Every structure is written in C-alpha cells, then in structure tokens.
Amino acid sequence: MYADTRYTAPKSRTVSLGAALAINGAILAGLIYSVPDILKPKPPTTLIVDNVPLPLDPPEVKKEPPKAQQPTTPDPTPYIPKPQIETFRDPIIAGTDALPTDPPAAGRDLPTGPTTVLDPPPPLPPLVNSAQDPRYLKDFQPAYPAAELRAERNGTVSVRVLIGTDGRVKDVRELAATSPAFFEATRRQALAKWRFKPATRGGVPEESWKVMNVRFELENQ
C-alpha cells in the first residue's frame, strides 16, 4: 500500500515565473507603442482656393486738343549785324621759304645777289583802221526801194558795220534811217556786196566796227 503523495513546487519558482511574465509583457507593450508614426494614416488634406479678381481695364485718358500757337510779334527793331573786320595776312608763295616778318637787326648787312630787272612789255603797234576797197566802190550804193521810189521820197541811212578779217561785213546795226525800207535795202547790200580792207595791227588783220552813211536821191535815178 502506497501512501498518497503530491508534488508541491517550491515558492521560489512561482515568483520567478511571475517576474518573467511581467518583463515580457512590458517589452511587448514597449514594442507596440514604439511603432513609427509613419504607419498611422494621415488625415486628408483640405485644398483652400481663393478667388483672385482680374485687373480691370485702365481708364481711358482724354487727350487735350493742341493749343493754337500764338503768332509771334516781330521785333520792331531791325537786327543790324556787327561789321566784320577782315584781317589780311601776307601771302605765302608755294615752293619758297617763308619770309621773316621781323626786320633785320641793326648793324647786320643783308646778303646781296644778282638783281633781275624785267623790261617793260613793248607797246602795242597802232591800229590801222579799215577802209573801203576801191575795187568794189560801184557796189556800195543800194538799190532804191520801189515803194519809196513811187512815193518820190529821198532818204538817208546811217549804219554801223562789223568788218571781218577777210574784209566782208559780218553784222549791220541801224543808227538812223528815214524809213525801214531804206534801212533794209542798205542792210542787204552791205552783207552781200560791200568789201573793205580790214583793220590791221602790226600787219595782222583784226575785226573792227565802222560807221557808214548812205544817201538815196531821186535825181540820181
């Protein structure tokens, strides 16, 4: 016959087991509360929109009409410019040295050199005036104008003619005439028939002017 026996754990083990459970619980609780906040869901973000008013059109600027310019009143006193005084300087001849403007010092002799004296130009030979060529004397009298002949009118004409170097008349200018018909008859005759010995200077022919008088007489017709 066996005696009823039970195993009774010592108290020290019970206390150790309780302490171990308490420490493990504390560590687990620390891990739970030390989870980073990144795992926690964040609250939704609210977008706030402000209405910004658009700028209004700038006000129109009214342009003022241009002012009429007042007419300027002329100065009654006329402007008289001051007289300008021209200052003349001695000319400088190109290719030569400038001449000294100061006079030579007293007691100094100026260098002397050969002096060239230009002879005055010879006087022009006298002009020998033109003269009528005697070979054409019969051709100097113009024909009598028919109208003046029928009217039985005498006339005179004075003309100034330009005689060329060949002795021919190059131009006729009226000085006086009894009528245009007498002058026209004289002009045609002078240009066509009159011949002169030309004026000469030193034997060289020159153009010259000469005054000629013509008479128209009925008794010679």
Secondary structure, 3 states (H helix, E strand, C coil): CCCCCCCCCCHHHHHHHHHHHHHHHHHHHHHHHCCCHHHCCCCCCCCCCCCCCCCCCCCCCCCCCCCCCCCCCCCCCCCCCCCCCCCCCCCCCCCCCCCCCCCCCCCCCCCCCCCCCCCCCCCCCCEECCEECHHHHHHCCCCCCHHHHHCCCCEEEEEEEEECCCCEEEEEEEEEECCHHHHHHHHHHHHHHCEEECEEECCEEECEEEEEEEEECHHHC
